[in-house]
Every structure is written in structure tokens, then in C-alpha cells.
Amino acid sequence: MTGRPIIAVPIGDPNGIGPEIAAAAARADGPARLLLVGSPLVIEHHAGGATVRLVDATNLPAPAEATIDVVAVDAFAANNFLPGQCGAASGRATVAYAAKALDLAKGGHVQAVAACPHNETAINAAGIPFSGYPSLVARLCSLREDEVFLMLVGGGLRIVHATLHERLADALARIDTALIERAAVAARDAVVALGVDRPRIGLFGINPHAGENGLFGDDDDRATVPAAQALRARGLDVAGPAGADLLLSEGACDVYVAAFHDQGHIPIKLLAGRDSAAMTIGAGILFASVGHGSAPDIAGKGIADPAPLMRTIRLLSGASQ
């Protein structure tokens, strides 16, 4: 495409730092045109002197200086706007904002979605089952949750998670060959979209040393080993399965597939901290969020750093060109 891509930015939990960092990103001269998606009253509070303009994403006006363009979502009453106090009302609004942004992407009105941080406790308090943006994106795109995955990007690494927010025993019980294959194919497609023509994919073993030929359990023999064989037969460039420590120390892969949450999160958070980006992959939509939470302890204090969100926007801008 020519010109700057258009990216929807759902503001996340309205009582967290999401609206503040979204407004700051919108005021900056970045690589994309941003449409903030959320409650105008919340965005106006954080506008920092800029004009808040309500727009229709199907018929956008020309960009204007010192103006924040907002796609309004009527999902949050003024009396619930209490920065730092995340609860059921703010959780329900968070989901409404994300759903609207996804609708814009599915309709072709924006090229990508850069979501501000959610608060899982608040969303679940609203009675909405939620374990992160990937599961929500799956449901809103009419996909199974095990077809959509999280890919963390940061510190020079890209790591896809075959499982995410669940009890470790439950995650291990449902890991099978098909799940590892789907995660690896989604990883390949996502990295190709980011500009790597033929990515090398590293499969982390489930057990230490990928089981060491059954010495440390048969989980890899039943799941990751046959998945690697099937993926190679499909023409993918796959290393492993091998111990996560070994594959990461070699640094020879463009993307890695982790079996469970901490196996993938720890190296990214160690190297990149909150500066990582969290991409939701497998749904056919460019969707990413920041790698940090809604930080209710500093919400409304004007000190939240928009840099991680702006890096996420740059990542999506490059992928959508």
C-alpha cells in the first residue's frame, strides 16, 4: 500500500494507563495514522490539549494537526471513570473497544490493530471469560481458541506460545502434535508478514533436553518430535525439538515455538522487559498489544510511558506496508 497505514488503537481498560498512552501516541508524528477506539469522555481527559474529533472509519476526513481521531464506542458511563479503579464496568468496556477495532480490521477499514493493555481481573469480573487478547480475538473471529496464538517480540527474539494462560498441568495435557503444528505454521506466516521470506523455526522441547530420548518423559516423543517431522514434510525449515536453553543460546532461528507460558515469557521479559510487543497470530488480522499491563497504580497520574505502544505501532506499520 502507499502512504501511511491506518491502525486502530482500542484504548484498553479505561481506568488503566491505556487511554493515556493511546492519546500520547496519537499526538506523536508516527509511521501510521491512528484511530483511537473507545469512550470519548475518557480520551478527552487524556488529550493533553489536542482536539478530539469523532470520525467514521468508513469515510475518514483528512488528518488534521493537533487532532486525535476517535471512533466512539458507547460502552462506559461517566460515573465509572475512576482512574486506578479497574472493575467490571471497565472490563466490559475493554472488550467492547477491542471488538469494535476488530470489526474495523475485518471490514478492511484499518490495516492493523494496536491494543492498549487490558486488565484480566476486571474483564472476568464482568462475567466475560478471558485469558488474554488471543482467546478474545479467536472468539470474535469465529475461530477456535487453539487456532490463535500469542507471539511475543522483543530483545531480538520472537517466541510463539502453543499454550498461554492456564494451569500448567492443563496446558501439558492438551499439547499434541496438531497443536504444535498449528502454532508453528502461524509462527511462519507471522514472521513472513514481518519481512522474513523463509524463516527458520525453533521448536522448544516440552521436557528438559526435549525428553532426552525418553529419559525425562515421553511428552516430546508423542507431540513435538512428530510435529517437527510433519512440518519438515510440509517444507518448513524447522530446528528441534530441543531444549529451550540450547536453541536460544545458539540464536540461529527467526522464531521459536514455546510449549507453555513461562517457557516463552521469561526470555522475552528478561531481555526486553515491558518493551516487548504481544502479537496475536493465526486469525488473519494484524493485531498486537503492548507487553505490559494496565498499571492501575499509576493510572491518571500523567506519568505512563507511551514508548512501548509506539514501538508496537511501528512493528505493525512495517508489517502492513
C-alpha positions as YAML, in Angstrom:
chain: A
units: angstrom
residues:
- id: 1
  name: MET
  ca: [0.00, 0.00, 0.00]
- id: 2
  name: THR
  ca: [1.05, 3.62, -0.38]
- id: 3
  name: GLY
  ca: [1.12, 6.27, 2.31]
- id: 4
  name: ARG
  ca: [0.82, 5.65, 6.00]
- id: 5
  name: PRO
  ca: [-1.22, 2.65, 7.13]
- id: 6
  name: ILE
  ca: [-4.30, 3.25, 9.25]
- id: 7
  name: ILE
  ca: [-4.15, 1.50, 12.62]
- id: 8
  name: ALA
  ca: [-6.98, 1.17, 15.12]
- id: 9
  name: VAL
  ca: [-5.95, 1.65, 18.76]
- id: 10
  name: PRO
  ca: [-8.54, 0.34, 21.23]
- id: 11
  name: ILE
  ca: [-7.72, 2.15, 24.46]
- id: 12
  name: GLY
  ca: [-7.75, -0.91, 26.73]
- id: 13
  name: ASP
  ca: [-9.02, -0.64, 30.28]
- id: 14
  name: PRO
  ca: [-10.40, 2.93, 30.55]
- id: 15
  name: ASN
  ca: [-9.36, 3.13, 34.21]
- id: 16
  name: GLY
  ca: [-5.83, 1.97, 33.47]
- id: 17
  name: ILE
  ca: [-2.99, 3.68, 31.62]
- id: 18
  name: GLY
  ca: [-4.23, 2.65, 28.16]
- id: 19
  name: PRO
  ca: [-6.10, 5.87, 27.32]
- id: 20
  name: GLU
  ca: [-3.13, 7.99, 28.43]
- id: 21
  name: ILE
  ca: [-0.57, 6.19, 26.28]
- id: 22
  name: ALA
  ca: [-3.01, 5.97, 23.35]
- id: 23
  name: ALA
  ca: [-3.56, 9.74, 23.40]
- id: 24
  name: ALA
  ca: [0.18, 10.35, 23.65]
- id: 25
  name: ALA
  ca: [0.83, 8.09, 20.65]
- id: 26
  name: ALA
  ca: [-1.89, 9.85, 18.68]
- id: 27
  name: ARG
  ca: [-0.27, 13.22, 19.34]
- id: 28
  name: ALA
  ca: [3.09, 11.98, 18.08]
- id: 29
  name: ASP
  ca: [4.14, 12.08, 14.44]
- id: 30
  name: GLY
  ca: [4.46, 8.34, 13.90]
- id: 31
  name: PRO
  ca: [4.56, 5.95, 10.94]
- id: 32
  name: ALA
  ca: [0.80, 5.31, 10.91]
- id: 33
  name: ARG
  ca: [-2.45, 7.23, 11.08]
- id: 34
  name: LEU
  ca: [-4.10, 6.25, 14.36]
- id: 35
  name: LEU
  ca: [-7.79, 5.91, 15.08]
- id: 36
  name: LEU
  ca: [-8.37, 5.64, 18.82]
- id: 37
  name: VAL
  ca: [-11.28, 3.35, 19.61]
- id: 38
  name: GLY
  ca: [-13.05, 3.94, 22.89]
- id: 39
  name: SER
  ca: [-15.12, 6.29, 25.02]
- id: 40
  name: PRO
  ca: [-14.66, 9.94, 24.00]
- id: 41
  name: LEU
  ca: [-15.04, 11.22, 27.58]
- id: 42
  name: VAL
  ca: [-12.06, 9.12, 28.66]
- id: 43
  name: ILE
  ca: [-9.89, 10.13, 25.71]
- id: 44
  name: GLU
  ca: [-10.74, 13.81, 26.17]
- id: 45
  name: HIS
  ca: [-9.46, 13.59, 29.74]
- id: 46
  name: HIS
  ca: [-6.05, 12.49, 28.43]
- id: 47
  name: ALA
  ca: [-5.98, 14.58, 25.24]
- id: 48
  name: GLY
  ca: [-3.27, 16.94, 26.51]
- id: 49
  name: GLY
  ca: [-4.65, 19.99, 24.70]
- id: 50
  name: ALA
  ca: [-5.29, 18.22, 21.40]
- id: 51
  name: THR
  ca: [-8.72, 18.37, 19.78]
- id: 52
  name: VAL
  ca: [-10.72, 15.15, 19.98]
- id: 53
  name: ARG
  ca: [-12.57, 14.58, 16.70]
- id: 54
  name: LEU
  ca: [-15.19, 11.85, 16.33]
- id: 55
  name: VAL
  ca: [-14.82, 10.13, 12.96]
- id: 56
  name: ASP
  ca: [-16.50, 7.47, 10.86]
- id: 57
  name: ALA
  ca: [-13.86, 4.93, 9.83]
- id: 58
  name: THR
  ca: [-15.72, 4.21, 6.60]
- id: 59
  name: ASN
  ca: [-15.42, 7.84, 5.47]
- id: 60
  name: LEU
  ca: [-12.38, 9.37, 7.12]
- id: 61
  name: PRO
  ca: [-11.67, 13.10, 6.88]
- id: 62
  name: ALA
  ca: [-8.17, 14.27, 6.07]
- id: 63
  name: PRO
  ca: [-5.75, 14.22, 9.04]
- id: 64
  name: ALA
  ca: [-5.55, 17.45, 10.99]
- id: 65
  name: GLU
  ca: [-2.77, 18.83, 13.17]
- id: 66
  name: ALA
  ca: [-3.17, 18.65, 16.96]
- id: 67
  name: THR
  ca: [-6.21, 16.43, 16.47]
- id: 68
  name: ILE
  ca: [-6.93, 12.98, 17.87]
- id: 69
  name: ASP
  ca: [-9.33, 10.99, 15.71]
- id: 70
  name: VAL
  ca: [-11.69, 8.80, 17.72]
- id: 71
  name: VAL
  ca: [-14.09, 6.05, 16.73]
- id: 72
  name: ALA
  ca: [-16.60, 6.33, 19.55]
- id: 73
  name: VAL
  ca: [-17.78, 3.25, 21.45]
- id: 74
  name: ASP
  ca: [-20.63, 3.93, 23.87]
- id: 75
  name: ALA
  ca: [-19.69, 1.35, 26.48]
- id: 76
  name: PHE
  ca: [-18.62, 3.23, 29.60]
- id: 77
  name: ALA
  ca: [-20.64, 5.60, 31.78]
- id: 78
  name: ALA
  ca: [-19.04, 8.78, 33.09]
- id: 79
  name: ASN
  ca: [-19.63, 7.79, 36.71]
- id: 80
  name: ASN
  ca: [-17.48, 4.67, 36.19]
- id: 81
  name: PHE
  ca: [-14.48, 6.72, 35.06]
- id: 82
  name: LEU
  ca: [-12.26, 6.36, 38.11]
- id: 83
  name: PRO
  ca: [-8.61, 6.03, 37.05]
- id: 84
  name: GLY
  ca: [-6.88, 3.33, 39.06]
- id: 85
  name: GLN
  ca: [-10.11, 1.51, 39.98]
- id: 86
  name: CYS
  ca: [-10.44, -1.24, 37.41]
- id: 87
  name: GLY
  ca: [-13.58, -3.34, 37.79]
- id: 88
  name: ALA
  ca: [-16.44, -4.97, 35.94]
- id: 89
  name: ALA
  ca: [-17.52, -1.79, 34.12]
- id: 90
  name: SER
  ca: [-14.04, -1.05, 32.81]
- id: 91
  name: GLY
  ca: [-13.52, -4.72, 31.92]
- id: 92
  name: ARG
  ca: [-16.73, -4.79, 29.89]
- id: 93
  name: ALA
  ca: [-15.69, -1.60, 28.09]
- id: 94
  name: THR
  ca: [-12.26, -3.02, 27.28]
- id: 95
  name: VAL
  ca: [-13.83, -5.91, 25.40]
- id: 96
  name: ALA
  ca: [-16.24, -3.59, 23.57]
- id: 97
  name: TYR
  ca: [-13.37, -1.41, 22.38]
- id: 98
  name: ALA
  ca: [-11.37, -4.40, 21.13]
- id: 99
  name: ALA
  ca: [-14.41, -5.87, 19.38]
- id: 100
  name: LYS
  ca: [-15.04, -2.61, 17.51]
- id: 101
  name: ALA
  ca: [-11.39, -2.36, 16.44]
- id: 102
  name: LEU
  ca: [-11.51, -5.94, 15.15]
- id: 103
  name: ASP
  ca: [-14.66, -5.12, 13.19]
- id: 104
  name: LEU
  ca: [-12.80, -2.26, 11.54]
- id: 105
  name: ALA
  ca: [-9.95, -4.60, 10.61]
- id: 106
  name: LYS
  ca: [-12.25, -7.34, 9.32]
- id: 107
  name: GLY
  ca: [-14.09, -4.74, 7.23]
- id: 108
  name: GLY
  ca: [-10.84, -3.51, 5.66]
- id: 109
  name: HIS
  ca: [-11.15, -0.02, 7.16]
- id: 110
  name: VAL
  ca: [-7.84, -0.29, 9.05]
- id: 111
  name: GLN
  ca: [-4.73, -2.30, 8.25]
- id: 112
  name: ALA
  ca: [-3.93, -3.36, 11.81]
- id: 113
  name: VAL
  ca: [-4.96, -3.14, 15.46]
- id: 114
  name: ALA
  ca: [-2.60, -1.99, 18.25]
- id: 115
  name: ALA
  ca: [-4.42, -2.69, 21.51]
- id: 116
  name: CYS
  ca: [-3.70, -0.93, 24.78]
- id: 117
  name: PRO
  ca: [-3.38, -3.01, 27.96]
- id: 118
  name: HIS
  ca: [-6.32, -4.89, 29.42]
- id: 119
  name: ASN
  ca: [-6.95, -5.97, 32.98]
- id: 120
  name: GLU
  ca: [-7.84, -9.67, 33.13]
- id: 121
  name: THR
  ca: [-9.35, -9.42, 36.60]
- id: 122
  name: ALA
  ca: [-11.67, -6.61, 35.51]
- id: 123
  name: ILE
  ca: [-12.84, -8.45, 32.39]
- id: 124
  name: ASN
  ca: [-13.55, -11.65, 34.28]
- id: 125
  name: ALA
  ca: [-15.38, -9.60, 36.93]
- id: 126
  name: ALA
  ca: [-17.72, -8.55, 34.12]
- id: 127
  name: GLY
  ca: [-18.59, -12.22, 33.58]
- id: 128
  name: ILE
  ca: [-16.61, -12.46, 30.36]
- id: 129
  name: PRO
  ca: [-14.27, -15.47, 30.18]
- id: 130
  name: PHE
  ca: [-10.89, -14.03, 29.22]
- id: 131
  name: SER
  ca: [-7.31, -15.23, 29.33]
- id: 132
  name: GLY
  ca: [-5.72, -12.62, 27.08]
- id: 133
  name: TYR
  ca: [-6.28, -10.98, 23.72]
- id: 134
  name: PRO
  ca: [-5.58, -14.15, 21.63]
- id: 135
  name: SER
  ca: [-8.59, -16.01, 23.08]
- id: 136
  name: LEU
  ca: [-10.79, -12.94, 22.60]
- id: 137
  name: VAL
  ca: [-9.65, -12.46, 19.01]
- id: 138
  name: ALA
  ca: [-10.36, -16.13, 18.32]
- id: 139
  name: ARG
  ca: [-13.93, -15.85, 19.60]
- id: 140
  name: LEU
  ca: [-14.63, -12.60, 17.78]
- id: 141
  name: CYS
  ca: [-13.27, -14.07, 14.53]
- id: 142
  name: SER
  ca: [-15.32, -17.28, 14.95]
- id: 143
  name: LEU
  ca: [-12.20, -19.41, 15.38]
- id: 144
  name: ARG
  ca: [-11.30, -22.00, 17.96]
- id: 145
  name: GLU
  ca: [-9.07, -20.66, 20.71]
- id: 146
  name: ASP
  ca: [-6.41, -23.26, 19.86]
- id: 147
  name: GLU
  ca: [-6.10, -21.79, 16.35]
- id: 148
  name: VAL
  ca: [-4.94, -18.36, 17.54]
- id: 149
  name: PHE
  ca: [-1.64, -17.81, 19.34]
- id: 150
  name: LEU
  ca: [0.46, -15.21, 21.11]
- id: 151
  name: MET
  ca: [3.82, -14.20, 19.66]
- id: 152
  name: LEU
  ca: [5.99, -12.05, 21.90]
- id: 153
  name: VAL
  ca: [8.51, -9.84, 20.09]
- id: 154
  name: GLY
  ca: [11.36, -8.14, 21.91]
- id: 155
  name: GLY
  ca: [15.01, -8.30, 22.82]
- id: 156
  name: GLY
  ca: [15.87, -9.65, 19.38]
- id: 157
  name: LEU
  ca: [13.54, -12.64, 19.84]
- id: 158
  name: ARG
  ca: [10.18, -13.78, 18.50]
- id: 159
  name: ILE
  ca: [8.51, -16.52, 20.56]
- id: 160
  name: VAL
  ca: [5.13, -18.09, 19.83]
- id: 161
  name: HIS
  ca: [3.26, -19.80, 22.67]
- id: 162
  name: ALA
  ca: [1.43, -23.05, 21.94]
- id: 163
  name: THR
  ca: [-0.46, -22.59, 25.23]
- id: 164
  name: LEU
  ca: [-0.88, -19.49, 27.36]
- id: 165
  name: HIS
  ca: [-2.81, -18.56, 30.50]
- id: 166
  name: GLU
  ca: [-3.85, -21.82, 32.10]
- id: 167
  name: ARG
  ca: [-2.74, -24.24, 34.80]
- id: 168
  name: LEU
  ca: [0.49, -25.88, 33.69]
- id: 169
  name: ALA
  ca: [-0.92, -29.38, 34.11]
- id: 170
  name: ASP
  ca: [-3.87, -28.46, 31.87]
- id: 171
  name: ALA
  ca: [-1.58, -26.95, 29.25]
- id: 172
  name: LEU
  ca: [0.64, -30.03, 29.12]
- id: 173
  name: ALA
  ca: [-2.37, -32.33, 28.93]
- id: 174
  name: ARG
  ca: [-3.67, -30.71, 25.76]
- id: 175
  name: ILE
  ca: [-0.39, -30.25, 23.90]
- id: 176
  name: ASP
  ca: [-0.37, -32.64, 20.96]
- id: 177
  name: THR
  ca: [1.16, -32.88, 17.50]
- id: 178
  name: ALA
  ca: [-1.64, -30.95, 15.82]
- id: 179
  name: LEU
  ca: [-1.41, -28.04, 18.27]
- id: 180
  name: ILE
  ca: [2.36, -27.72, 17.82]
- id: 181
  name: GLU
  ca: [1.93, -27.83, 14.05]
- id: 182
  name: ARG
  ca: [-0.71, -25.10, 14.09]
- id: 183
  name: ALA
  ca: [1.47, -22.91, 16.30]
- id: 184
  name: ALA
  ca: [4.49, -23.39, 14.02]
- id: 185
  name: VAL
  ca: [2.54, -22.62, 10.84]
- id: 186
  name: ALA
  ca: [1.08, -19.49, 12.46]
- id: 187
  name: ALA
  ca: [4.62, -18.53, 13.50]
- id: 188
  name: ARG
  ca: [5.90, -18.99, 9.95]
- id: 189
  name: ASP
  ca: [3.08, -16.89, 8.46]
- id: 190
  name: ALA
  ca: [3.53, -14.10, 11.02]
- id: 191
  name: VAL
  ca: [7.28, -13.83, 10.50]
- id: 192
  name: VAL
  ca: [6.85, -13.82, 6.73]
- id: 193
  name: ALA
  ca: [4.47, -10.87, 7.19]
- id: 194
  name: LEU
  ca: [7.23, -9.16, 9.16]
- id: 195
  name: GLY
  ca: [9.58, -9.47, 6.20]
- id: 196
  name: VAL
  ca: [11.48, -12.77, 6.66]
- id: 197
  name: ASP
  ca: [10.99, -14.75, 3.44]
- id: 198
  name: ARG
  ca: [11.86, -18.24, 4.71]
- id: 199
  name: PRO
  ca: [12.06, -18.23, 8.48]
- id: 200
  name: ARG
  ca: [13.85, -20.90, 10.46]
- id: 201
  name: ILE
  ca: [11.58, -22.12, 13.25]
- id: 202
  name: GLY
  ca: [12.94, -23.48, 16.52]
- id: 203
  name: LEU
  ca: [10.73, -25.92, 18.45]
- id: 204
  name: PHE
  ca: [11.28, -25.92, 22.20]
- id: 205
  name: GLY
  ca: [11.01, -29.34, 23.79]
- id: 206
  name: ILE
  ca: [8.36, -29.81, 26.46]
- id: 207
  name: ASN
  ca: [10.69, -31.53, 28.91]
- id: 208
  name: PRO
  ca: [14.36, -30.75, 29.65]
- id: 209
  name: HIS
  ca: [16.57, -31.69, 26.69]
- id: 210
  name: ALA
  ca: [13.33, -32.41, 24.76]
- id: 211
  name: GLY
  ca: [12.98, -35.57, 26.84]
- id: 212
  name: GLU
  ca: [16.44, -36.98, 26.03]
- id: 213
  name: ASN
  ca: [15.02, -39.93, 24.07]
- id: 214
  name: GLY
  ca: [12.52, -40.80, 26.79]
- id: 215
  name: LEU
  ca: [14.88, -40.36, 29.73]
- id: 216
  name: PHE
  ca: [12.82, -37.40, 31.01]
- id: 217
  name: GLY
  ca: [9.35, -38.49, 29.87]
- id: 218
  name: ASP
  ca: [7.60, -39.31, 26.62]
- id: 219
  name: ASP
  ca: [5.82, -35.96, 26.06]
- id: 220
  name: ASP
  ca: [8.17, -34.90, 23.29]
- id: 221
  name: ASP
  ca: [8.12, -38.30, 21.60]
- id: 222
  name: ARG
  ca: [4.33, -38.11, 21.37]
- id: 223
  name: ALA
  ca: [3.98, -34.40, 20.46]
- id: 224
  name: THR
  ca: [6.94, -32.25, 19.42]
- id: 225
  name: VAL
  ca: [9.02, -34.88, 17.58]
- id: 226
  name: PRO
  ca: [6.21, -35.97, 15.21]
- id: 227
  name: ALA
  ca: [5.18, -32.32, 14.79]
- id: 228
  name: ALA
  ca: [8.71, -31.43, 13.65]
- id: 229
  name: GLN
  ca: [8.70, -34.33, 11.19]
- id: 230
  name: ALA
  ca: [5.32, -33.31, 9.78]
- id: 231
  name: LEU
  ca: [6.35, -29.67, 9.46]
- id: 232
  name: ARG
  ca: [9.52, -30.57, 7.57]
- id: 233
  name: ALA
  ca: [7.46, -32.75, 5.25]
- id: 234
  name: ARG
  ca: [5.36, -29.65, 4.52]
- id: 235
  name: GLY
  ca: [8.50, -27.72, 3.57]
- id: 236
  name: LEU
  ca: [9.03, -25.65, 6.71]
- id: 237
  name: ASP
  ca: [12.57, -25.05, 7.96]
- id: 238
  name: VAL
  ca: [12.45, -26.46, 11.49]
- id: 239
  name: ALA
  ca: [15.14, -26.88, 14.14]
- id: 240
  name: GLY
  ca: [14.46, -29.20, 17.08]
- id: 241
  name: PRO
  ca: [12.69, -30.11, 19.14]
- id: 242
  name: ALA
  ca: [15.50, -29.32, 21.53]
- id: 243
  name: GLY
  ca: [15.85, -27.79, 24.95]
- id: 244
  name: ALA
  ca: [14.78, -24.18, 25.02]
- id: 245
  name: ASP
  ca: [18.07, -23.21, 26.63]
- id: 246
  name: LEU
  ca: [20.08, -24.79, 23.83]
- id: 247
  name: LEU
  ca: [18.06, -23.32, 20.97]
- id: 248
  name: LEU
  ca: [18.11, -19.84, 22.48]
- id: 249
  name: SER
  ca: [21.84, -19.98, 23.18]
- id: 250
  name: GLU
  ca: [22.54, -20.87, 19.55]
- id: 251
  name: GLY
  ca: [20.48, -17.92, 18.31]
- id: 252
  name: ALA
  ca: [20.07, -19.45, 14.87]
- id: 253
  name: CYS
  ca: [16.28, -19.22, 14.45]
- id: 254
  name: ASP
  ca: [14.00, -16.42, 13.30]
- id: 255
  name: VAL
  ca: [11.14, -17.51, 15.54]
- id: 256
  name: TYR
  ca: [10.65, -20.06, 18.30]
- id: 257
  name: VAL
  ca: [7.63, -22.09, 19.43]
- id: 258
  name: ALA
  ca: [7.33, -22.49, 23.20]
- id: 259
  name: ALA
  ca: [5.18, -25.18, 24.77]
- id: 260
  name: PHE
  ca: [3.83, -23.08, 27.64]
- id: 261
  name: HIS
  ca: [3.62, -19.56, 29.07]
- id: 262
  name: ASP
  ca: [6.74, -19.16, 31.21]
- id: 263
  name: GLN
  ca: [8.96, -21.02, 28.77]
- id: 264
  name: GLY
  ca: [8.37, -18.23, 26.25]
- id: 265
  name: HIS
  ca: [7.75, -15.27, 28.51]
- id: 266
  name: ILE
  ca: [10.86, -15.47, 30.68]
- id: 267
  name: PRO
  ca: [13.49, -14.92, 27.95]
- id: 268
  name: ILE
  ca: [11.50, -12.11, 26.32]
- id: 269
  name: LYS
  ca: [10.79, -10.33, 29.60]
- id: 270
  name: LEU
  ca: [14.39, -10.77, 30.74]
- id: 271
  name: LEU
  ca: [15.74, -9.16, 27.57]
- id: 272
  name: ALA
  ca: [13.01, -6.66, 26.72]
- id: 273
  name: GLY
  ca: [11.01, -6.11, 29.91]
- id: 274
  name: ARG
  ca: [7.84, -4.19, 29.27]
- id: 275
  name: ASP
  ca: [9.18, -3.01, 25.92]
- id: 276
  name: SER
  ca: [8.07, -6.20, 24.19]
- id: 277
  name: ALA
  ca: [5.11, -6.36, 21.81]
- id: 278
  name: ALA
  ca: [2.50, -9.10, 22.01]
- id: 279
  name: MET
  ca: [1.19, -10.11, 18.59]
- id: 280
  name: THR
  ca: [-1.95, -12.22, 18.22]
- id: 281
  name: ILE
  ca: [-1.37, -14.50, 15.23]
- id: 282
  name: GLY
  ca: [-3.36, -17.11, 13.34]
- id: 283
  name: ALA
  ca: [-6.55, -15.08, 12.83]
- id: 284
  name: GLY
  ca: [-5.54, -13.42, 9.55]
- id: 285
  name: ILE
  ca: [-5.54, -9.95, 11.15]
- id: 286
  name: LEU
  ca: [-2.54, -7.86, 12.16]
- id: 287
  name: PHE
  ca: [-3.25, -7.47, 15.87]
- id: 288
  name: ALA
  ca: [-0.75, -6.64, 18.59]
- id: 289
  name: SER
  ca: [-0.74, -5.25, 22.09]
- id: 290
  name: VAL
  ca: [1.89, -3.92, 24.44]
- id: 291
  name: GLY
  ca: [3.83, -6.36, 26.60]
- id: 292
  name: HIS
  ca: [2.81, -4.74, 29.90]
- id: 293
  name: GLY
  ca: [-0.33, -4.42, 31.99]
- id: 294
  name: SER
  ca: [-2.85, -1.69, 32.68]
- id: 295
  name: ALA
  ca: [-0.86, -0.35, 35.69]
- id: 296
  name: PRO
  ca: [-3.79, 0.96, 37.77]
- id: 297
  name: ASP
  ca: [-1.29, 2.09, 40.43]
- id: 298
  name: ILE
  ca: [-0.11, 4.93, 38.16]
- id: 299
  name: ALA
  ca: [-3.27, 5.46, 36.08]
- id: 300
  name: GLY
  ca: [-4.37, 9.07, 35.91]
- id: 301
  name: LYS
  ca: [-1.06, 10.44, 37.18]
- id: 302
  name: GLY
  ca: [0.28, 11.52, 33.78]
- id: 303
  name: ILE
  ca: [3.48, 9.50, 34.08]
- id: 304
  name: ALA
  ca: [2.76, 6.44, 31.92]
- id: 305
  name: ASP
  ca: [5.34, 5.87, 29.17]
- id: 306
  name: PRO
  ca: [3.88, 5.55, 25.64]
- id: 307
  name: ALA
  ca: [7.16, 4.23, 24.17]
- id: 308
  name: PRO
  ca: [6.18, 0.51, 24.22]
- id: 309
  name: LEU
  ca: [2.89, 1.26, 22.45]
- id: 310
  name: MET
  ca: [4.70, 3.36, 19.87]
- id: 311
  name: ARG
  ca: [7.15, 0.51, 19.23]
- id: 312
  name: THR
  ca: [4.20, -1.83, 18.75]
- id: 313
  name: ILE
  ca: [2.71, 0.61, 16.25]
- id: 314
  name: ARG
  ca: [6.00, 0.76, 14.34]
- id: 315
  name: LEU
  ca: [6.11, -3.05, 14.25]
- id: 316
  name: LEU
  ca: [2.58, -3.23, 12.80]
- id: 317
  name: SER
  ca: [3.28, -0.37, 10.38]
- id: 318
  name: GLY
  ca: [6.21, -2.25, 8.87]
- id: 319
  name: ALA
  ca: [4.18, -5.46, 8.56]
- id: 320
  name: SER
  ca: [1.26, -3.73, 6.87]
- id: 321
  name: GLN
  ca: [3.28, -1.99, 4.17]
...
